[in-house]
Amino acid sequence: MANLYDLGESNRICRAFAFAAAQTWSELRDFSEIEEPSITDYRLLDLKRMCPDEVQVIKFGKSRESKNGADWEWWFGSGDEWFGMRVQAKKLNLIAFPIRVFHTIGTILLRHGVE
């Protein structure tokens, strides 16, 4: 079975996400008070540095986030083939289970959960 952190040169995006995940867990362990916007900024910077040609990021300010419900939009691909998605980041409280996440888009309340 392949080690997720040793995927070779052929899959830079997977290696970048594995690195970003490890960094996030390390930072949360060392400084649990770190805020979600800081985590987001650091991880988006990591991805930009590690995959400048394969990942494009559009970060939304508070005004746009309140309208579209996303902290950022990213695009994966190359040439004329790209796949995009919007992401709403949340810093989870790992002590509280089940995990319940609430946020609003305009006047709509969205609920998410992990059991």
C-alpha positions in Angstrom: 0.0 0.0 0.0 1.4 3.4 -1.0 2.2 6.0 1.7 -0.1 9.1 1.2 2.9 11.4 2.0 5.1 9.7 -0.6 3.3 9.8 -3.9 6.2 10.6 -6.1 6.5 13.4 -8.6 3.5 12.4 -10.5 0.8 13.8 -8.2 1.8 17.2 -6.9 -1.8 18.2 -5.9 -2.2 15.1 -3.7 1.1 15.7 -2.0 0.2 19.4 -1.5 -3.1 18.5 0.2 -1.4 15.8 2.3 1.2 18.4 3.4 -1.6 21.0 4.1 -3.5 18.5 6.2 -0.4 17.6 8.3 0.4 21.3 8.8 -3.1 22.0 9.9 -3.2 19.2 12.5 0.3 20.2 13.7 -0.8 23.8 14.2 -4.0 22.9 16.0 -2.1 20.6 18.3 0.6 23.3 19.0 -1.8 26.3 19.2 -5.5 25.3 19.5 -6.5 29.0 19.7 -5.5 29.6 16.1 -8.5 31.1 14.2 -10.1 29.6 11.1 -9.2 32.6 8.8 -5.5 32.2 9.7 -5.6 28.4 9.0 -7.3 29.2 5.7 -4.8 31.8 4.6 -1.8 29.5 5.5 -3.3 26.5 3.6 -4.2 28.6 0.5 -0.7 30.0 0.5 0.8 26.4 0.8 -1.3 25.3 -2.2 -0.3 28.3 -4.3 3.3 27.7 -3.6 3.3 24.0 -4.2 0.9 23.9 -7.2 1.1 27.3 -8.9 0.1 25.9 -12.3 -2.5 23.2 -11.2 -4.5 25.1 -8.5 -6.0 28.5 -8.8 -7.6 30.2 -5.8 -10.1 33.0 -5.6 -10.5 34.1 -1.9 -13.7 35.9 -1.0 -14.0 38.8 1.4 -16.8 38.9 4.0 -19.2 40.7 1.7 -19.0 38.1 -1.1 -18.9 35.2 1.4 -22.2 36.3 3.0 -23.8 36.2 -0.5 -22.3 33.0 -1.9 -21.6 31.0 1.3 -18.0 30.3 0.4 -14.7 31.4 1.9 -12.9 30.7 -1.4 -13.2 29.1 -4.8 -10.5 26.9 -6.3 -9.9 25.5 -9.7 -7.9 22.4 -10.4 -6.5 21.5 -13.9 -4.3 22.6 -16.7 -4.7 24.0 -20.2 -8.4 24.2 -21.1 -9.6 21.5 -18.7 -10.4 22.8 -15.2 -12.7 21.7 -12.3 -13.9 24.3 -9.9 -15.5 24.2 -6.4 -16.4 26.6 -3.7 -15.4 25.9 -0.1 -16.8 27.1 3.2 -14.1 26.5 5.9 -14.9 25.7 9.5 -12.6 25.0 12.4 -14.1 22.0 14.2 -14.1 21.4 17.9 -12.7 18.0 18.0 -13.8 17.4 21.6 -17.5 17.9 20.9 -19.3 15.0 19.2 -21.5 14.8 17.3 -20.1 17.8 15.3 -22.8 20.3 14.3 -21.9 23.2 12.0 -24.3 26.0 11.2 -23.8 29.0 8.9 -26.0 31.3 6.9 -26.0 32.5 3.3 -28.0 35.6 3.2 -31.1 34.7 5.2 -30.8 30.9 4.7 -29.5 28.8 7.7 -27.5 25.7 6.6 -26.9 22.8 9.0 -24.2 20.2 8.6 -23.3 17.4 10.9 -20.8 14.6 11.4 -21.8 11.7 13.7 
